[in-house]
Amino acid sequence: MVPLFLRRQQNILDYALSSLWRSRFKNLGIVIVFSFVIFMVASFRLVVSGLDRATQELMDSVPDIIVQQMAAGRQIPLDDAVMHDLDSIFGIASIYPRVWGYYFDESNGANYTVIGDARFDTTTEVAGLGIEYGTEIIRSDNISSVIIGQAVKTHLMLGERRTFSLFRPDLSLKSFRKSGEFNHDTALVSDDLLVMHIEAARDLFGMRPSEVTDLLVSVTNPAEIETIAKKISENIDGSRVITKRQVTKTYRAAFGWRSGFGLACLFGAIAAFVILAWDKASGLSPDQRREVGILKAVGWQTGDVMTLRFWESIAVSLSAFGLGYGLAWVHILFFDGILYRPVLMGWSVLRPPLTLVPVLRIEDLLLIFCLSILPYLAATVIPAWHSAMVRPDSVV
């Protein structure tokens, strides 16, 4: 047999649902506004979770150690001869020089990321990024060959052309031949990217033949990364040694700041809805007061009336949560999180296409619950108590 307590709760829930249906037009407005608030919060969390997942996949390909040269608090070119100073450090698996920087295109105001790779003619993987060049494998001795991202191709208006030119610092032109394009699957990283031979990058930026931007160090034992990084710092005066852990921490801090700022902006909408819920719950109509008086006259206790209001609030909350959370998934899957691109995708002219897969995480559900449903339930507690305290003889 069903316990008496459960049967009592079931009967109160049935009455609560029928009461909501009788006032369906009033409750529909609350559900719509509540769903919109949950939709905004849930969409933001889904976008942040998707970006965090994409960032984590990128971090798996980051070099163990990046070595840069500093002077007066600014990064300066590093002489590739210092690689010989690191040969004596036990535990280093490989060292690759790299030239990278930003090229500003005055014609469209976009910044391109240029990477010069010494292994350009012997590998198809971009140094330090772990992404492939694409379907076309490069085997060329021509140092003017370049692999470009899809956004770079669009902004340069190449179309079917394979050749283009960029200005050197002395305003002379350097010609390039497009040897391949990056896949759309890696657009989050490669959309603004130009990858070429290291000598071509030096020529484009006006650097000397022995200069590099940084060194990418691979370590045999990941547990020794911090120890080897300390030894590298001691061997190269004025160097800045960056480990994979530090890069990961920086990315998470950047996304964490943006996501926190976005949620702070949504607090106004949440607070406005809580005020609306309080007003709706505290403003009893004459019919509602008469209903409570009749219920108490036929034997309902104050606790029973409060339980009735509680089940009504739960029903409204769950309906709004399901509708709002479902719309948030539609927003991410079919509209690519378009509402939050300006907040999370940065300031660059070349913004990569935001194609993210929503991630269902328990912590996100708990956060949405705490930011939306709990304030709504809290806002209806005191009005529910006031409604339960109506005396039958005052309204019947």
C-alpha positions as CSV (number, residue, x, y, z in Angstrom):
1,M,0.0,0.0,0.0
2,V,1.0,3.6,-0.6
3,P,1.9,5.3,2.6
4,L,-0.6,7.9,3.9
5,F,2.0,10.7,3.6
6,L,2.7,9.9,-0.1
7,R,-1.1,9.7,-0.9
8,R,-1.5,13.1,0.8
9,Q,1.3,14.7,-1.2
10,Q,-0.1,13.1,-4.4
11,N,-3.6,14.6,-3.7
12,I,-2.1,18.0,-3.0
13,L,0.0,17.8,-6.2
14,D,-3.1,16.9,-8.2
15,Y,-5.0,19.9,-6.8
16,A,-1.9,22.2,-7.4
17,L,-1.8,21.2,-11.1
18,S,-5.5,21.7,-11.5
19,S,-5.2,25.1,-9.8
20,L,-2.4,26.1,-12.1
21,W,-4.5,25.1,-15.1
22,R,-7.4,27.2,-14.0
23,S,-5.1,30.2,-13.9
24,R,-3.1,29.0,-17.0
25,F,-2.9,32.4,-18.7
26,K,-1.4,34.1,-15.7
27,N,1.0,31.2,-15.1
28,L,1.9,31.0,-18.7
29,G,3.4,34.5,-18.6
30,I,5.5,33.5,-15.6
31,V,6.7,30.4,-17.3
32,I,7.6,32.3,-20.4
33,V,9.6,34.9,-18.5
34,F,11.2,32.3,-16.3
35,S,12.2,30.2,-19.4
36,F,13.8,33.2,-21.0
37,V,16.0,33.8,-17.9
38,I,17.0,30.1,-17.7
39,F,17.6,30.1,-21.5
40,M,20.0,33.1,-21.1
41,V,22.0,31.5,-18.2
42,A,22.0,28.0,-19.7
43,S,23.1,29.2,-23.2
44,F,26.0,31.1,-21.7
45,R,27.1,28.1,-19.6
46,L,26.9,25.8,-22.7
47,V,29.0,28.1,-24.8
48,V,31.6,28.4,-22.0
49,S,31.7,24.6,-21.6
50,G,32.1,24.0,-25.3
51,L,34.9,26.5,-25.5
52,D,36.5,25.0,-22.4
53,R,36.4,21.6,-24.0
54,A,37.9,22.9,-27.3
55,T,40.6,24.7,-25.3
56,Q,41.4,21.5,-23.4
57,E,41.9,19.6,-26.6
58,L,44.2,22.3,-27.9
59,M,46.2,22.2,-24.7
60,D,47.0,18.5,-25.3
61,S,49.2,19.6,-28.3
62,V,51.0,22.5,-26.6
63,P,54.8,22.0,-26.3
64,D,56.0,20.9,-22.9
65,I,58.3,24.0,-22.6
66,I,58.5,27.3,-24.6
67,V,61.7,29.3,-24.3
68,Q,61.7,33.1,-25.1
69,Q,64.2,35.9,-24.7
70,M,63.3,39.0,-22.6
71,A,64.9,42.4,-22.4
72,A,63.5,45.4,-20.4
73,G,60.3,43.4,-19.8
74,R,59.6,42.8,-23.5
75,Q,60.1,39.8,-25.7
76,I,63.0,40.1,-28.2
77,P,64.3,37.7,-30.9
78,L,66.4,34.7,-29.6
79,D,69.6,33.5,-31.3
80,D,69.1,29.9,-32.4
81,A,72.7,29.2,-31.3
82,V,71.5,28.9,-27.7
83,M,70.1,25.5,-28.7
84,H,73.6,24.2,-28.2
85,D,73.6,25.4,-24.6
86,L,70.6,23.1,-23.9
87,D,72.2,19.9,-25.3
88,S,73.8,19.1,-21.9
89,I,70.4,19.1,-20.1
90,F,69.4,15.5,-19.6
91,G,65.7,14.7,-20.3
92,I,65.1,16.9,-23.3
93,A,63.8,14.9,-26.2
94,S,63.8,17.6,-29.0
95,I,64.2,21.3,-29.6
96,Y,62.6,23.1,-32.5
97,P,63.1,26.8,-33.4
98,R,60.0,28.8,-34.4
99,V,59.3,32.2,-35.7
100,W,55.8,33.6,-35.1
101,G,54.2,36.9,-34.9
102,Y,51.2,39.0,-36.0
103,Y,50.9,40.6,-39.4
104,F,48.6,43.6,-39.7
105,D,46.7,43.8,-43.0
106,E,45.9,47.5,-43.5
107,S,43.5,46.8,-46.3
108,N,41.0,45.1,-44.0
109,G,42.2,45.9,-40.5
110,A,42.8,42.2,-39.7
111,N,45.7,40.6,-37.8
112,Y,47.1,37.4,-39.3
113,T,49.0,35.0,-37.1
114,V,52.2,33.9,-39.0
115,I,54.2,30.8,-37.9
116,G,57.6,30.0,-39.5
117,D,58.4,26.3,-39.0
118,A,61.9,24.9,-39.6
119,R,60.2,21.5,-40.4
120,F,57.8,22.9,-43.0
121,D,59.2,20.8,-45.8
122,T,59.5,17.6,-43.7
123,T,56.2,17.4,-41.7
124,T,52.5,18.2,-42.0
125,E,52.0,19.2,-38.4
126,V,52.2,22.8,-37.3
127,A,54.9,23.3,-34.7
128,G,53.3,23.9,-31.3
129,L,49.7,23.5,-32.4
130,G,49.2,19.9,-33.1
131,I,47.0,20.5,-36.2
132,E,47.5,19.1,-39.6
133,Y,48.0,21.2,-42.7
134,G,45.0,19.6,-44.4
135,T,44.3,17.2,-47.2
136,E,47.3,18.4,-49.3
137,I,50.6,17.2,-48.0
138,I,53.5,19.7,-48.5
139,R,56.7,18.5,-50.0
140,S,58.3,21.6,-51.5
141,D,61.7,23.3,-51.2
142,N,60.2,26.6,-52.2
143,I,60.4,28.8,-49.0
144,S,57.6,31.1,-50.3
145,S,55.0,28.3,-50.0
146,V,52.4,29.0,-47.4
147,I,49.4,27.2,-45.8
148,I,46.5,29.6,-44.9
149,G,43.4,29.5,-42.9
150,Q,39.9,29.8,-44.3
151,A,39.4,33.4,-43.0
152,V,42.7,34.5,-44.4
153,K,41.7,33.2,-47.8
154,T,38.5,35.1,-47.6
155,H,40.0,38.4,-46.4
156,L,42.7,38.3,-49.0
157,M,40.0,37.6,-51.6
158,L,42.1,34.9,-53.3
159,G,39.3,32.9,-54.8
160,E,41.0,30.5,-57.2
161,R,44.3,32.4,-57.2
162,R,47.3,30.7,-55.5
163,T,49.7,33.7,-55.3
164,F,49.6,36.8,-53.2
165,S,52.0,39.3,-51.7
166,L,52.5,40.9,-48.3
167,F,54.6,43.9,-47.3
168,R,57.9,43.6,-45.4
169,P,58.8,46.2,-42.8
170,D,60.6,48.2,-45.4
171,L,57.4,48.3,-47.5
172,S,58.8,46.0,-50.2
173,L,56.6,43.1,-51.4
174,K,57.2,39.5,-50.6
175,S,55.3,37.0,-52.8
176,F,53.8,33.7,-51.6
177,R,52.3,30.7,-53.2
178,K,49.4,29.0,-51.5
179,S,50.2,25.4,-51.2
180,G,47.3,24.3,-49.1
181,E,44.5,25.3,-46.7
182,F,43.6,24.3,-43.2
183,N,40.5,22.2,-42.7
184,H,37.3,23.7,-41.3
185,D,37.5,21.3,-38.3
186,T,40.5,23.2,-36.9
187,A,39.0,26.7,-37.6
188,L,39.1,27.7,-33.9
189,V,42.9,27.6,-34.1
190,S,43.8,28.0,-37.8
191,D,41.3,30.5,-39.2
192,D,43.7,33.4,-39.0
193,L,46.9,31.4,-39.5
194,L,49.6,31.5,-42.1
195,V,52.3,28.7,-41.8
196,M,55.4,28.9,-43.9
197,H,59.1,27.9,-43.8
198,I,61.1,29.6,-41.0
199,E,63.3,31.4,-43.5
200,A,60.2,32.9,-45.2
201,A,58.9,34.1,-41.9
202,R,62.2,35.8,-41.1
203,D,62.2,37.5,-44.4
204,L,58.6,38.7,-44.0
205,F,59.3,40.2,-40.5
206,G,62.8,41.5,-41.4
207,M,64.6,39.3,-39.0
208,R,68.3,38.3,-39.2
209,P,69.1,34.7,-40.4
210,S,69.9,33.4,-37.0
211,E,67.0,34.9,-35.1
212,V,64.0,33.0,-33.9
213,T,61.0,34.0,-31.8
214,D,61.1,31.1,-29.4
215,L,62.2,27.5,-28.9
216,L,59.8,24.5,-28.5
217,V,61.1,22.0,-26.1
218,S,59.8,18.4,-25.8
219,V,60.6,16.5,-22.6
220,T,60.9,12.8,-22.3
221,N,59.3,12.5,-18.8
222,P,56.4,14.9,-18.1
223,A,57.1,14.7,-14.4
224,E,60.4,16.5,-15.0
225,I,59.0,19.5,-16.9
226,E,59.3,21.9,-14.1
227,T,62.9,20.7,-13.2
228,I,64.1,21.0,-16.8
229,A,62.4,24.4,-17.2
230,K,64.4,25.6,-14.2
231,K,67.6,24.3,-15.7
232,I,66.9,26.1,-19.0
233,S,66.3,29.3,-17.2
234,E,69.6,29.0,-15.5
235,N,71.5,28.2,-18.7
236,I,70.0,31.1,-20.8
237,D,70.4,34.5,-19.2
238,G,67.3,36.8,-19.5
239,S,65.1,34.0,-20.7
240,R,61.4,33.4,-20.0
241,V,60.5,29.7,-19.7
242,I,56.8,28.9,-20.1
243,T,55.5,25.4,-19.3
244,K,52.4,23.7,-20.6
245,R,50.8,24.0,-17.1
246,Q,51.2,27.8,-17.2
247,V,49.7,28.1,-20.7
248,T,46.7,26.0,-19.6
249,K,46.3,28.1,-16.5
250,T,46.3,31.3,-18.6
251,Y,43.7,30.0,-21.0
252,R,41.4,29.0,-18.2
253,A,41.9,32.4,-16.5
254,A,41.0,34.2,-19.7
255,F,37.8,32.1,-20.2
256,G,37.0,32.3,-16.5
257,W,37.1,36.1,-16.5
258,R,34.9,36.3,-19.6
259,S,32.4,33.8,-18.3
260,G,32.3,35.5,-14.9
261,F,31.7,38.9,-16.5
262,G,28.9,37.4,-18.7
263,L,27.2,35.8,-15.7
264,A,27.5,39.1,-13.7
265,C,25.7,40.8,-16.6
266,L,22.9,38.3,-16.3
267,F,22.3,38.9,-12.6
268,G,20.2,41.9,-13.5
269,A,17.8,39.7,-15.4
270,I,17.7,37.2,-12.6
271,A,17.0,39.8,-10.0
272,A,14.3,41.4,-12.1
273,F,12.6,38.0,-12.5
274,V,12.8,37.3,-8.7
275,I,11.1,40.7,-8.0
276,L,8.4,39.8,-10.6
277,A,7.9,36.4,-8.9
278,W,7.6,38.0,-5.5
279,D,5.1,40.5,-6.8
280,K,3.0,37.8,-8.5
281,A,3.1,35.5,-5.5
282,S,2.2,38.2,-2.9
283,G,-0.6,39.8,-4.9
284,L,-3.5,37.4,-4.1
285,S,-6.6,38.0,-6.1
286,P,-10.0,37.9,-4.3
287,D,-10.7,34.5,-5.9
288,Q,-7.4,33.1,-4.6
289,R,-8.1,34.4,-1.1
290,R,-11.6,32.9,-1.2
291,E,-10.1,29.6,-2.4
292,V,-7.7,29.5,0.6
293,G,-10.5,30.4,3.0
294,I,-12.7,27.5,1.6
295,L,-9.8,25.0,1.9
296,K,-9.1,26.0,5.5
297,A,-12.8,25.8,6.2
298,V,-13.1,22.2,5.0
299,G,-10.1,21.2,7.1
300,W,-6.9,22.2,5.4
301,Q,-4.1,23.3,7.7
302,T,-1.7,26.2,7.2
303,G,1.0,23.6,6.4
304,D,-1.2,22.0,3.7
305,V,-1.7,25.4,2.0
306,M,2.0,26.1,2.1
307,T,2.6,22.7,0.6
308,L,0.1,23.5,-2.1
309,R,2.0,26.7,-3.0
310,F,5.3,24.8,-2.9
311,W,4.1,22.2,-5.4
312,E,2.8,25.0,-7.6
313,S,6.2,26.7,-7.6
314,I,7.9,23.4,-8.3
315,A,5.7,22.7,-11.3
316,V,6.3,26.2,-12.7
317,S,10.0,25.9,-12.1
318,L,10.4,22.5,-13.7
319,S,8.3,23.5,-16.7
320,A,10.4,26.7,-17.2
321,F,13.7,24.8,-16.7
322,G,12.9,22.1,-19.3
323,L,11.7,24.7,-21.8
324,G,14.6,27.1,-21.2
325,Y,17.3,24.5,-21.1
326,G,16.0,22.9,-24.3
327,L,16.0,26.2,-26.1
328,A,19.6,26.8,-24.9
329,W,20.6,23.5,-26.7
330,V,18.8,24.6,-29.8
331,H,20.6,28.0,-29.6
332,I,24.0,26.3,-29.5
333,L,23.3,23.4,-32.0
334,F,21.5,25.4,-34.7
335,F,22.5,29.0,-34.1
336,D,26.1,28.5,-33.0
337,G,25.7,30.5,-29.8
338,I,25.3,33.8,-31.7
339,L,24.1,35.8,-28.7
340,Y,27.4,35.4,-26.8
341,R,30.0,35.7,-29.6
342,P,30.9,39.3,-28.7
343,V,31.5,38.4,-25.1
344,L,33.6,35.2,-25.5
345,M,35.2,35.3,-28.9
346,G,37.4,38.4,-28.4
347,W,38.0,41.6,-30.4
348,S,39.8,40.2,-33.5
349,V,38.5,41.0,-37.0
350,L,39.1,37.4,-37.9
351,R,36.8,35.6,-35.6
352,P,36.7,31.9,-36.1
353,P,33.3,30.2,-36.8
354,L,31.8,29.2,-33.5
355,T,30.8,25.6,-34.1
356,L,30.6,24.0,-30.6
357,V,29.2,20.8,-29.3
358,P,27.2,21.4,-26.1
359,V,28.5,19.5,-23.1
360,L,26.1,18.1,-20.5
361,R,27.8,18.6,-17.1
362,I,26.4,18.2,-13.7
363,E,28.1,21.3,-12.4
364,D,26.5,23.4,-15.1
365,L,23.0,22.0,-14.2
366,L,23.6,22.8,-10.5
367,L,24.8,26.3,-11.3
368,I,21.7,27.0,-13.4
369,F,19.5,25.5,-10.7
370,C,21.1,27.7,-8.0
371,L,21.0,30.9,-10.2
372,S,17.4,30.5,-11.3
373,I,15.2,28.0,-9.6
374,L,16.4,28.5,-6.0
375,P,15.8,32.3,-6.1
376,Y,12.3,31.7,-7.5
377,L,11.5,29.2,-4.8
378,A,12.9,31.6,-2.1
379,A,10.9,34.5,-3.5
380,T,7.6,32.5,-3.2
381,V,8.1,31.2,0.4
382,I,7.0,34.3,2.3
383,P,4.1,35.1,0.0
384,A,3.0,31.5,0.3
385,W,3.1,31.8,4.1
386,H,1.0,35.0,4.0
387,S,-1.6,33.3,1.7
388,A,-1.7,30.3,4.1
389,M,-2.5,32.6,7.0
390,V,-5.8,33.8,5.5
391,R,-8.7,33.3,8.0
392,P,-11.7,31.4,6.6
393,D,-14.2,33.8,8.3
394,S,-12.6,36.8,6.6
395,V,-13.3,35.7,3.0
396,V,-16.1,33.1,3.1
